[in-house]
């Protein structure tokens, strides 16, 4: 332990497990609440797409719809439905690649980017409070 660092209380495995479960429920609740106006069934794959697009934007990377299908191990037709869904509710922009008209490039809308920033900030704040 570093000199001057506060001592953390020791917790047993059962209490630690409860703390982790409580944190995960809080994170789920934040996500569900922040996106409730877009869809009641905003599930894991749409959330993962949004995370992927957020991360890629911050790293200056281009996201191609067909690559997401491989990343998340879902058929391309299924991924296209998810992408269309996110596009139709105004969270994702789709653009044909000028160099390869078959490829569809994806990005967050400005509104979606703001929502993800707010949601991820809330999650980070909760994680900072977590006694795990």
C-alpha positions as a Markdown table, in Angstrom:
| # | Residue | x | y | z |
|---|---|---|---|---|
| 1 | Unk | 0.0 | 0.0 | 0.0 |
| 2 | Unk | 1.3 | 3.5 | -0.8 |
| 3 | Unk | 2.2 | 5.8 | 2.0 |
| 4 | Unk | -0.7 | 8.1 | 2.8 |
| 5 | Unk | -3.3 | 6.0 | 0.9 |
| 6 | Unk | -6.5 | 5.4 | 2.8 |
| 7 | Unk | -7.1 | 1.9 | 4.0 |
| 8 | Unk | -10.0 | 0.2 | 2.2 |
| 9 | Unk | -12.3 | -1.9 | 4.3 |
| 10 | Unk | -11.9 | -5.6 | 3.7 |
| 11 | Unk | -14.9 | -7.2 | 2.2 |
| 12 | Unk | -15.7 | -10.9 | 1.9 |
| 13 | Unk | -16.6 | -12.5 | -1.4 |
| 14 | Unk | -20.3 | -12.5 | -0.7 |
| 15 | Unk | -20.4 | -8.7 | 0.0 |
| 16 | Unk | -18.1 | -8.0 | -3.0 |
| 17 | Unk | -20.5 | -10.0 | -5.2 |
| 18 | Unk | -23.4 | -8.0 | -3.9 |
| 19 | Unk | -21.6 | -4.8 | -4.6 |
| 20 | Unk | -20.8 | -5.8 | -8.1 |
| 21 | Unk | -24.4 | -6.9 | -8.7 |
| 22 | Unk | -25.6 | -3.5 | -7.4 |
| 23 | Unk | -23.2 | -1.6 | -9.6 |
| 24 | Unk | -24.3 | -3.6 | -12.7 |
| 25 | Unk | -28.0 | -3.0 | -11.9 |
| 26 | Unk | -27.3 | 0.8 | -11.5 |
| 27 | Unk | -25.4 | 0.8 | -14.9 |
| 28 | Unk | -28.3 | -1.0 | -16.5 |
| 29 | Unk | -30.8 | 1.4 | -15.0 |
| 30 | Unk | -28.8 | 4.4 | -16.2 |
| 31 | Unk | -28.7 | 3.1 | -19.7 |
| 32 | Unk | -32.4 | 2.1 | -19.7 |
| 33 | Unk | -33.5 | 5.4 | -18.4 |
| 34 | Unk | -31.3 | 7.5 | -20.8 |
| 35 | Unk | -32.6 | 5.7 | -23.8 |
| 36 | Unk | -36.2 | 5.0 | -22.8 |
| 37 | Unk | -37.6 | 7.7 | -25.1 |
| 38 | Unk | -36.2 | 5.9 | -28.2 |
| 39 | Unk | -37.4 | 2.4 | -27.5 |
| 40 | Unk | -38.6 | 0.2 | -24.7 |
| 41 | Unk | -36.6 | -2.7 | -26.0 |
| 42 | Unk | -33.2 | -1.0 | -26.5 |
| 43 | Unk | -31.3 | -4.3 | -26.1 |
| 44 | Unk | -27.7 | -5.5 | -26.0 |
| 45 | Unk | -26.9 | -5.4 | -29.7 |
| 46 | Unk | -28.1 | -1.8 | -30.3 |
| 47 | Unk | -26.2 | -0.8 | -27.1 |
| 48 | Unk | -23.0 | -2.5 | -28.3 |
| 49 | Unk | -23.3 | -0.8 | -31.7 |
| 50 | Unk | -23.7 | 2.5 | -30.0 |
| 51 | Unk | -20.6 | 1.8 | -27.8 |
| 52 | Unk | -18.6 | 0.7 | -30.8 |
| 53 | Unk | -19.5 | 3.8 | -32.8 |
| 54 | Unk | -18.7 | 6.0 | -29.8 |
| 55 | Unk | -15.3 | 4.4 | -29.3 |
| 56 | Unk | -14.5 | 4.5 | -33.0 |
| 57 | Unk | -15.4 | 8.2 | -33.3 |
| 58 | Unk | -13.1 | 9.0 | -30.4 |
| 59 | Unk | -10.3 | 7.1 | -32.1 |
| 60 | Unk | -11.0 | 8.5 | -35.6 |
| 61 | Unk | -11.9 | 5.1 | -37.0 |
| 62 | Unk | -14.5 | 4.3 | -39.6 |
| 63 | Unk | -17.1 | 1.7 | -38.8 |
| 64 | Unk | -18.5 | -0.4 | -41.6 |
| 65 | Unk | -21.9 | -2.1 | -41.1 |
| 66 | Unk | -20.7 | -5.5 | -42.3 |
| 67 | Unk | -17.8 | -5.5 | -39.9 |
| 68 | Unk | -20.2 | -5.1 | -37.0 |
| 69 | Unk | -21.9 | -8.4 | -37.9 |
| 70 | Unk | -18.5 | -10.1 | -37.7 |
| 71 | Unk | -17.6 | -8.4 | -34.4 |
| 72 | Unk | -20.9 | -9.3 | -32.7 |
| 73 | Unk | -21.3 | -12.7 | -34.3 |
| 74 | Unk | -24.7 | -12.1 | -35.9 |
| 75 | Unk | -25.8 | -12.6 | -39.5 |
| 76 | Unk | -25.3 | -9.6 | -41.7 |
| 77 | Unk | -29.1 | -9.4 | -42.4 |
| 78 | Unk | -29.7 | -9.2 | -38.6 |
| 79 | Unk | -27.1 | -6.6 | -38.2 |
| 80 | Unk | -28.6 | -4.6 | -41.0 |
| 81 | Unk | -32.0 | -4.7 | -39.2 |
| 82 | Unk | -30.3 | -3.3 | -36.0 |
| 83 | Unk | -28.5 | -0.6 | -37.9 |
| 84 | Unk | -31.7 | 0.3 | -39.8 |
| 85 | Unk | -33.5 | 0.4 | -36.5 |
| 86 | Unk | -30.9 | 2.8 | -35.0 |
| 87 | Unk | -31.0 | 4.9 | -38.1 |
| 88 | Unk | -34.8 | 5.1 | -38.1 |
| 89 | Unk | -34.9 | 6.3 | -34.5 |
| 90 | Unk | -32.3 | 9.0 | -35.3 |
| 91 | Unk | -29.2 | 7.6 | -33.5 |
| 92 | Unk | -27.1 | 6.4 | -36.4 |
| 93 | Unk | -26.2 | 8.0 | -39.7 |
| 94 | Unk | -25.6 | 5.8 | -42.7 |
| 95 | Unk | -23.5 | 6.8 | -45.7 |
| 96 | Unk | -22.3 | 4.9 | -48.7 |
| 97 | Unk | -18.5 | 4.7 | -49.0 |
| 98 | Unk | -17.5 | 6.8 | -52.0 |
| 99 | Unk | -14.7 | 4.3 | -52.9 |
| 100 | Unk | -16.8 | 1.2 | -52.5 |
| 101 | Unk | -20.5 | 1.7 | -53.0 |
| 102 | Unk | -21.3 | -1.7 | -51.4 |
| 103 | Unk | -19.9 | -0.6 | -48.0 |
| 104 | Unk | -22.1 | 1.4 | -45.6 |
| 105 | Unk | -20.2 | 3.7 | -43.2 |
| 106 | Unk | -21.8 | 4.3 | -39.9 |
| 107 | Unk | -21.6 | 7.1 | -37.4 |
| 108 | Unk | -23.5 | 8.5 | -34.5 |
| 109 | Unk | -25.8 | 11.5 | -35.0 |
| 110 | Unk | -24.9 | 14.6 | -33.0 |
| 111 | Unk | -27.9 | 13.8 | -30.7 |
| 112 | Unk | -26.7 | 10.2 | -30.1 |
| 113 | Unk | -23.2 | 11.4 | -29.5 |
| 114 | Unk | -24.4 | 13.8 | -26.8 |
| 115 | Unk | -26.6 | 11.1 | -25.3 |
| 116 | Unk | -23.7 | 8.6 | -25.2 |
| 117 | Unk | -21.4 | 11.2 | -23.6 |
| 118 | Unk | -24.0 | 11.9 | -20.9 |
| 119 | Unk | -24.8 | 8.3 | -20.3 |
| 120 | Unk | -21.2 | 7.1 | -20.1 |
| 121 | Unk | -20.3 | 10.0 | -17.8 |
| 122 | Unk | -23.1 | 8.9 | -15.4 |
| 123 | Unk | -21.8 | 5.3 | -15.6 |
| 124 | Unk | -18.3 | 6.4 | -14.9 |
| 125 | Unk | -19.4 | 8.4 | -11.9 |
| 126 | Unk | -21.2 | 5.4 | -10.5 |
| 127 | Unk | -18.2 | 3.2 | -11.1 |
| 128 | Unk | -16.1 | 5.8 | -9.1 |
| 129 | Unk | -18.5 | 5.3 | -6.2 |
| 130 | Unk | -18.4 | 1.5 | -6.4 |
| 131 | Unk | -17.0 | -0.3 | -3.4 |
| 132 | Unk | -15.6 | -3.2 | -5.4 |
